[in-house]
Each structure stands twice: as C-alpha cells, then as structure tokens.
C-alpha cells in the first residue's frame, strides 16, 4: 500500500471539508486577544445551515451567530479556553441568517505553525438541534402540566425541598400558598369540560401574572394549585394571596360565546424553622385552604399559629 503524498492529502482534506455535513470554521488567530479571532474560512455545510455565504462570514467574529438567548456559560467557557490556547468542546445556541435558533456541538482546537505559535483555530460543529428539541420536550413532559404549562406536582415538591434547605441554611423566610378553584365541578357541569379547561388555563395565566418571577407556581391536582414564595414572610404572603384572590374574582372567562367567572380559596402558611419539612408545610397549607372553603370560599385563611418545630435529640 502506497503512502499518500502531501498533495494527495491536501486534495482529500479539501474534499472532506467540502462534502462533510459538519460545519467547519477556520479562524485567523488574533495575537493580542485570541478571543477576538476572525473567520478565514467556512465550508458549504456552514452555509447550508446558517444561510451565510463564505463572503458574508469571512473577516467577522463568530459571535455574529449568537443572540440574546445564547447560553452565556458556554460562551465564557469557549472564550477562556481560546485565550489559553486550549482545545474546548461546548454546546451553544446559535442563530441562522433568518433568525432560526440552532444548537451546535462545537469542538474547537488551536493550530500551531512551524514555530509553535498558534496561528489559527478550527471549529468543527455538529447540528444537534433535533436532539436538543427532544431533550427539552422530554424535560417538559417530566416537569410540566400538559394543559396549563405550569410545573407539575412532582417538580413542585422538588423545588419546595430545595427552598426549605436554602431557608434553613441562610435563615431566609419562605411561604407557601395552596389554591383551589371554587365549585369547579359546577363549571364543567354548566359549561362543559372544554370551558373547564379554558378556565384552568386562564386561571393559571392570571396567577402567574400576579406572582413574582422568583415565585414558583404549579398545578398539583385537577383544580388545585400551589405557589411557593421564597424570601417572603407570612405577612407578605398574605398580602400577595389577597391580591391574587381579588384578581381572580374580577376575571371573566370567555369560551364558545359563553362568559362566566370563577373564584379561588387560598390557604397560607410559612416555613416554621429548623426541623420543618415539605410534608408539614403542605399539610398546614391544605388545612388553611379547607378552612377557607368551610368559611364560605372566595377567601384566604392563614395558618394562625406556626408552632416551632424542634429536631429530635
């Protein structure tokens, strides 16, 4: 078997670059700041995926492919590795010329010239958008309620346990709301299950809009919801719950030319200190909710006395 000549290798390498489905980007190294290196070549696979031609890409920083939602951790990892002249691999969200998002699995390595100086970087990138989309779908199915898009009961419990640990570690306050749409069976009976589903969705949207970005809202049952309020004392939770109750009471739901309203009953409790746990908080919030229901609905009830919880000796 004969050994390929240098010219043969060069020809074959060029053919590989032109025909591979992986994106290949060659960057001219910037001696002053390698993170500012610019594109010297892109292969046809790059053009097919991104929509940018070789002429449109050459001379530009590859950052022009990024957008406001591109993952900053991957960007930082790549930038720091390139500055150290080290190989790096990262998954990064990029955007095509038409604005479509695409996930790329990027492998970037430095290339040295005869004197040992890093003269170029080569990035070999694979489109993993389909795999990422499937991963996100599976994650959503595992953590989200299909109808409302809110977190489901299992994920909500995970969040509560994490926040309890954080509250105990740092001494933060923590409050929990248990919510139940009043007479929801009547909505289904009077207006039909499609209207009931519409009510659940609009109720979810109204609750999410009334809560803060730091709060966690979940659908934990049919018409049952729960909200976790980090770093919130009981009086702040009561104020927020009352605002939420009033918002729901003023809301009108429309579906198939029908208009109807719903109200909500809310139970409020708070983290009782070291030794308190998930089951204790959920139980107290539910007990307060049941009292709100018994008192006439469309109201909130607060766990009146938070008994201190002591760890067993």
Order of alpha helices (4+ residues) and beta strands (2+ residues): alpha-beta-beta-alpha-alpha-alpha-beta-beta-beta-alpha-alpha-beta-alpha-alpha-beta-beta-alpha-beta-beta-beta-alpha-beta
